[in-house]
Amino acid sequence: MTEQANTLLFQVEQEIAKLLLVKLEKFDITFERASQIAKFILSHLPENLTDEQVMKIIPSLDDQFYELSEIVHKHMLGYEEKYKEDTIKNMQDMIKHKHFQEASNMAFKYFEQKVELK
């Protein structure tokens, strides 16, 4: 397996390709619409993006193409859950080491960012 196969970019591209194929097979989408989506994805998700860069782009993918909303939603939920788990773990470590102000700041930052994501 190549290094690319492990990236978020590759995963998102694969999911979008599968989604478009299924929608085309079921006649839920026209060939022209699928082509527009594919061109959009290729232009907005160039090669060599980091996972962090891809994660910043994902929320906007369904702004023009509602067909991508299930993929966007899936990745946003996954990101929020991972971010939440990481924040909780870091806060627990800070509290254990009596770094209460840092833990409080991290909690504030977490909730501030959570509001921005919505």
C-alpha positions in Angstrom: 0.0 0.0 0.0 1.4 3.4 -0.9 1.8 6.3 1.5 -0.9 8.2 -0.5 -3.5 5.5 0.2 -3.2 6.4 3.9 -4.0 10.1 3.5 -7.2 11.8 4.1 -7.1 13.3 0.6 -7.0 9.9 -1.0 -9.8 8.6 1.3 -12.0 11.6 0.4 -11.3 11.3 -3.3 -12.2 7.6 -3.2 -15.4 8.2 -1.3 -16.5 10.9 -3.8 -15.6 8.7 -6.8 -17.7 5.8 -5.3 -20.6 8.2 -4.5 -20.6 9.5 -8.0 -20.5 6.0 -9.6 -23.4 4.9 -7.4 -25.5 8.0 -8.2 -24.7 7.6 -11.9 -25.7 3.9 -11.9 -29.0 4.7 -10.1 -29.6 7.7 -12.4 -29.7 9.9 -9.3 -27.3 12.3 -11.1 -26.6 13.3 -14.7 -23.2 12.7 -16.3 -22.8 16.4 -16.7 -23.4 17.0 -13.0 -21.0 14.2 -12.0 -18.4 15.8 -14.4 -18.9 19.2 -12.8 -18.4 17.7 -9.3 -15.3 15.8 -10.4 -13.7 18.9 -12.0 -14.5 20.9 -8.8 -12.9 18.3 -6.6 -9.8 18.1 -8.8 -9.4 21.9 -8.7 -10.1 22.3 -5.0 -8.2 19.2 -3.7 -4.9 19.2 -5.5 -2.3 16.6 -4.8 0.1 16.8 -1.9 -2.3 18.5 0.6 -1.8 17.6 4.2 -4.6 16.0 6.2 -4.9 19.3 8.0 -5.3 21.3 4.8 -7.9 18.8 3.5 -9.8 19.0 6.8 -10.0 22.8 6.3 -11.4 22.4 2.8 -13.9 19.6 3.5 -16.6 21.8 5.1 -16.9 23.9 1.9 -17.2 20.9 -0.5 -21.0 20.7 -0.3 -21.6 24.5 -0.6 -22.0 24.2 -4.4 -22.7 20.4 -4.6 -25.3 19.2 -2.1 -24.6 15.7 -3.4 -21.4 15.7 -1.3 -23.1 16.5 2.0 -23.0 13.0 3.3 -19.3 12.8 2.8 -18.7 16.3 4.4 -21.0 15.4 7.3 -19.2 12.1 7.9 -15.7 13.7 8.0 -16.9 16.7 10.1 -18.3 14.3 12.7 -15.2 12.2 12.7 -13.0 15.3 13.1 -15.1 16.7 15.9 -15.0 13.4 17.8 -11.2 13.1 17.5 -10.7 16.7 18.5 -13.0 16.2 21.5 -11.1 13.0 22.6 -7.7 14.6 22.2 -8.8 17.7 24.1 -10.3 15.6 27.0 -7.1 13.6 27.2 -4.9 16.7 27.2 -7.1 18.4 29.8 -7.0 15.4 32.1 -3.2 15.4 31.9 -3.0 19.1 32.7 -5.3 18.7 35.6 -3.4 15.7 36.9 -0.2 17.9 36.8 -2.1 20.8 38.5 -2.0 23.0 35.4 -5.5 24.3 36.0 -5.2 27.5 34.1 -3.9 25.8 31.0 -6.7 23.2 31.2 -9.3 26.0 31.6 -7.8 27.8 28.5 -7.9 24.6 26.5 -11.5 24.1 27.4 -12.4 27.6 26.4 -10.5 27.2 23.1 -12.3 23.9 22.5 -15.8 25.4 23.0 -14.8 28.5 21.0 -13.7 26.4 18.0 -16.8 24.1 18.4 -19.0 27.2 18.0 -17.1 28.3 14.9 -17.5 24.9 13.2 -21.2 25.1 13.4 
